[in-house]
Amino acid sequence: MLKQAWDLQLTDHQRSLLVLAKLNQQAASLTPDQQWRLRYLNAWEAMYESDYARSEKLFQDIIQHSGNPRLADRASSMLLSQYGLTRRYTEAFELADHLATRLPQITDAQVRFSLLLNLSQAMGSAGQIDLAVHYAHMAMAAVPVDGHMCYPVSELVDVLFNGHRLQPNSPELQQALAACPAASEPVYHTDLMLMLADLCAHDGEPREALALLDRLQSSVEANGYVPSKLSALGDRAWALAELGENDAARQAALAVVAQARSGDFGEFLKEPYEVLYRIEKKQGHAAAALDYHEKFAALDKAYLDDIHARALAYEAVQQHVLAQKLDTEKLSEQNTGLLAQQKLDAKTAEANRLYLVLLLMALGFAVVLMLRLKHSQLRFKRLSHLDGLTSIYNRQHFMDEAGRLLHQLERRKGMACLAIIDLDHFKRINDSHGHAMGDEVLCRVVGACKQHLRIVDLFGRLGGEEFGILLVDCSREQGIAIAERMRATIEATAVELDGVVVAVSTSVGLAFTDTDGHDLRNLCTAADAALYGAKRGGRNRVMAGAEDLAAV
C-alpha cells in the first residue's frame, strides 16, 4: 500500500488520497520504518495542497529523527523545493549548498536524481537560468533505471518558461509533452499544456489558448493542484479580454482574486488585476479602474522586489560554487593519490614549510594592498557616476545607462517611458533666496521623486534644475500616473531654510517607446517637446507626447 500510494501521487492523485487515508487509519500497526515512510507521504501531500507549515514540520522531523539517510535526503530535497515556493530564499540556497556538498556521498540513484531536479529549480528561482538549465541536463543524464524522463524534461521547460526563453513551438516543450503523456503523467502533462496556453494567450493567439484551457479544465479539476487552477483561470481571463469578451474575462479574473491567499503575489495574481483595470478603463469606470491599477502596480512592485530578493539571497550564500562542488567525486579519487604522494614526501615538505609560510605572509600582505587599492578604485568610479549635490546619476552616466537599457528593451520588445522634469521659476528662487535655498530645493525634489520610483528605474540630473527619469517596463498609463504622482508630491512639498519657506512646482514632459521608438535621442526630443508644451500650457503639469501637445 505504501508503494502504491507513492506511485499514484502524480499519476492518479485521487486514488492516492484513498490509499493514504487507509494507511493513516492503520498507522499504529505499522513498523517504525513504515511509519517514517508514511510520514513522508503525508508531508508530500501537505506540500501538494499548499499546507506548507505542516509539510515543513513533517520533513524536518524525518530529516532529524528518522535515522534513514535515504529518506532524510529525499525529505531535504523536497524541503529545498518548498523553501523556494514560500520565498525563504536564504534558507533555500543555504540548504542547496549543503545538499550539493553531499552529492558525492549520495549513492542512491533516485535520491540523487531528485536532488538535481530541485537544484535546477532553486537556481531558476535565483535567476541563474544557465546554471538551472545545466542542472536540468544533468538530471536528464541521471534518470534512474526505474525513473521517467518526464520529470527532468519538464523541469527544463519550466526553467526556460520562467526565464522567458520558451516559445509555443520550442523543441524542448514538444519533447516534454511527448515524454509526459496525459495517460501516465496527468499532473506534469497538464502543467505543460497550461504553459502552452499561457504562451498562446500572450502571443496573440487567444482563441487557441481558450481551446487548450477548455480541453484541460477536467484535468485541472481532477488533479486538485491549487496553483494550476489559478494559472488556468488567469490565462482564461487574459485570453477573453484579448477577444473583447469583457464580462467573462472579469468573472475569471475575479475568481483568481477571490481564491488567492493574503500575501500572494506574482504573475498569476498580477495579470488578473491588469485585466480588471483594462476592462474598467475601457468601460469608463474611472474609480474602479484606478483601484485595480493601484493593486496591479503594488503587485508588480512586490514581484520585482521578490526577484531582487532572490538574487541578493543567492549572492549572499555564494551559490556559484555549487557547480564546482559537483566535481568533488572525481577530485576525491585524485586526492587519494595525492595523499599517498604527500606521505612519501613528508620529510621534504617539512623543510619547505617555513619558506611556504613566509611566502604566504608576503602574498597575503600583497593581496590586502591590492584589495584596498581595488576598493578605492571602485569607490572613485562609483562617485564619478553620481551628481555631487543630489547623489543621483550625473548626465553622462544617466544617458549611457538609459541607452543601454533601451537597447535591451528593444531586443525583448519591452516598453519604457522617458520623463524630463524641470522646476518652475527656479532662477527666481536662486535670485530671491540664494543658492543655498536652491540647493535645498533640488535635494528635496529628488527625495520626493524617489518615493515613486522602483529599483529598476533610472534617475539622473541632466543639468541645473532639469532631471531625467527612465521608467523601465512601463506602459503609457503607468508612466502618466507615476509622473502625475511625482508632480503632486513636489507641489505639496514646502522647502524651509533659515525660517524661509519656498513653494515648489514642476513641469514634466513624457515620451514613450510605443510611439517614439527605443532610440534615446528621439525619446529625448519628444520628451523635451512635451516639456516645452507643459511650460507653455501654464507650468505645474504633466504633458505626455503628441496628443497633449495638440491640445495645447
C-alpha positions, -999 to +999 in steps of 0.1 A: +000+000+000+029+024+007+044+017-027+010+021-043+004+055-027+039+066-037+034+055-074-001+071-076+007+106-062+014+120-097-004+095-119-038+093-102-039+117-073-075+110-062-067+072-058-035+080-039-056+100-014-078+070-008-048+047-002-032+073+020-063+076+041-064+038+047-027+038+056-032+066+082-061+045+097-036+016+102-006+038+113-005+023+148+001-013+133+030-002+110+067-009+117+088+021+127+104+022+092+069+020+076+057+049+098+085+071+086+077+063+050+040+072+057+051+104+074+070+113+042+039+106+021+018+129+044+044+156+041+044+154+003+006+156+002+006+186+026+031+204+003+009+194-028-021+210-011+000+242-002-002+234+036+035+244+039+036+248+077+026+212+082+047+198+054+079+216+067+073+202+102+070+167+089+100+170+066+122+184+094+111+155+117+121+130+090+155+147+085+164+149+122+149+118+137+141+090+111+177+076+111+172+067+074+197+086+053+180+078+021+146+091+033+162+121+050+179+131+017+146+128+000+129+150+026+158+176+023+153+177-014+116+183-011+122+209+016+146+227-008+117+230-033+093+242-006+117+269+006+116+283-030+078+282-032+075+300+002+101+327-008+125+317+020+154+322-004+183+325+020+173+292+037+168+276+002+202+285-011+219+275+022+202+241+020+211+238-017+248+245-008+246+218+019+230+192-004+254+199-032+283+191-008+266+158+000+263+147-037+295+126-036+280+107-006+246+101-022+247+068-039+210+062-043+202+070-079+166+081-072+176+105-044+204+119-065+181+124-094+155+142-073+182+164-058+194+175-092+159+184-102+154+206-071+188+222-075+177+232-110+145+246-096+164+266-069+189+281-094+160+291-117+143+309-088+175+329-083+175+340-119+206+318-127+189+304-158+221+290-175+230+272-143+195+259-138+195+246-174+228+229-166+214+210-136+183+200-156+205+185-183+225+167-156+192+153-143+182+142-178+215+122-179+210+107-145+175+093-148+173+060-127+166+027-144+130+028-130+127+066-134+110+087-160+124+112-185+092+133-180+104+149-148+138+164-159+125+175-193+095+192-176+119+210-152+140+222-182+108+236-198+098+252-165+132+269-162+130+282-198+094+294-193+102+314-161+134+327-178+113+340-208+132+317-232+103+295-243+081+298-274+050+278-283+070+259-310+101+254-288+115+219-293+120+215-255+082+219-250+074+193-277+099+169-262+084+173-227+048+168-240+060+136-257+078+124-225+048+132-203+016+117-219-017+125-202-024+089-195+006+082-174+017+116-161-015+137-159-001+164-135+030+171-155+011+169-188-015+194-175+012+219-163+030+217-196-003+223-215-010+253-192+024+267-201+015+263-238-019+280-232-002+309-214+023+314-243-006+314-268-026+338-247+003+363-246+015+357-281-016+369-300-034+336-301-062+339-276-087+316-293-060+288-294-054+295-257-091+292-248-094+259-268-065+244-248-079+256-215-113+241-223-096+208-230-076+209-198-104+220-174-114+185-163-077+175-158-070+206-138-100+199-115-091+162-112-055+169-102-067+193-075-034+213-076-043+249-065-015+268-085-027+250-117-063+261-110-053+297-105-030+297-135-057+283-158-082+310-146-057+338-151-048+327-186-086+324-194-092+359-182-063+373-203-074+355-234-111+365-230-100+401-225-079+400-257-111+388-276-132+417-260-154+393-240-152+416-210-179+400-188-164+365-190-129+379-186-140+399-155-156+368-140-124+347-145-102+374-131-123+379-100-123+342-094-085+343-092-086+372-068-111+355-046-091+323-043-057+340-038-044+339-002-033+370+017+003+379+009+003+361-025+018+379-055+033+371-088+023+367-125-008+345-116-023+373-095-008+404-111-023+397-145-059+393-134-057+428-118-043+441-150-072+426-169-097+441-145-081+475-148-082+473-186-119+463-186-130+491-162-110+517-181-125+506-214-160+509-199-153+543-185-154+533-148-125+556-137-127+549-099-128+511-103-101+513-129-078+534-106-084+510-077-074+479-098-045+498-113-031+506-079-034+470-068-017+459-100+011+484-095+016+472-059+018+436-070+041+445-099+065+462-074+063+433-050+070+409-078+101+429-089+113+432-053+109+395-049+131+388-079+157+412-065+155+394-031+162+361-047+193+375-065+206+390-032+200+358-013+217+338-040+247+361-039+248+361-001+254+323+001+276+322-030+257+296-049+281+298-079+303+273-060+277+246-064+288+238-100+324+233-087+312+211-058+296+187-083+331+177-095+342+166-060+335+130-068+362+130-094+385+151-073+382+126-044+399+099-065+427+122-074+431+133-037+437+096-027+467+095-050+479+129-038+477+119-001+499+089-008+524+111-026+523+136+003+532+108+028+562+098+007+573+135+005+566+143+042+602+148+052+610+171+022+578+191+028+587+196+064+618+216+054+599+237+030+570+247+053+588+276+068+595+291+034+560+285+024+546+303+055+569+333+048+558+333+011+521+331+021+525+360+045+541+381+018+514+371-007+487+379+019+501+413+025+502+420-012+466+407-017+454+430+011+471+460-005+456+451-039+421+447-024+423+481-007+435+496-040+407+480-059+382+491-033+394+527-037+393+525-075+357+512-074+347+539-049+361+566-071+345+551-102+311+550-084+314+586-073+323+597-108+289+584-119+269+605-094+259+641-092+278+658-063+247+676-049+219+651-052+238+618-053+218+606-083+233+598-117+250+626-135+240+634-170+267+613-188+261+582-168+224+586-170+225+589-208+249+559-211+227+536-188+195+548-205+208+539-239+220+505-228+186+497-211+166+509-241+187+487-264+179+457-241+142+466-240+141+469-278+155+434-282+129+418-259+101+442-271+097+458-237+082+492-230+096+523-213+088+559-205+112+588-205+103+617-182+121+650-183+114+672-152+121+709-150+115+730-119+093+761-125+108+795-119+139+780-103+161+810-113+137+832-093+143+811-062+181+814-066+179+851-072+155+858-043+167+834-016+203+825-026+219+793-039+218+776-006+180+776-008+182+765-044+204+735-035+180+725-007+151+727-032+169+704-056+177+678-029+140+679-016+127+674-052+150+644-057+137+629-024+101+635-035+106+618-068+124+587-053+093+579-033+076+568-066+105+550-083+114+513-083+149+498-081+150+492-118+142+528-128+170+553-138+171+587-122+197+614-132+203+651-131+207+664-166+219+699-156+207+728-134+171+722-123+164+696-151+162+659-143+156+627-163+139+595-154+137+563-174+107+541-162+115+505-173+088+481-184+063+509-180+032+514-202+018+548-212-009+547-185+016+537-158+041+564-169+015+592-168+002+580-134+037+579-119+046+613-133+014+629-120+021+614-085+056+629-085+043+663-097+017+663-069+042+653-043+066+680-053+037+706-053+028+695-018+065+699-006+073+731+012+111+737+015+122+756+046+157+770+052+166+796+079+130+804+086+122+810+049+096+788+033+095+783-005+068+765-025+079+744-055+062+732-086+075+713-116+066+707-153+070+672-167+074+661-203+069+624-212+079+603-242+070+566-248+088+538-267+055+526-282+051+559-301+087+573-303+107+541-305+137+530-284+162+555-297+173+576-268+178+608-289+143+605-304+128+600-269+147+630-255+135+651-284+099+641-278+101+645-240+117+680-245+089+690-268+063+677-243+081+696-215+081+728-236+043+722-241+038+719-203+057+751-198+036+768-225+004+754-210+009+772-177+036+750-159+030+727-129+016+700-152+024+667-169+024+667-207+025+633-224+036+633-261+019+644-292-017+641-281-013+665-252+008+689-273-020+690-299-044+700-271-021+729-261 
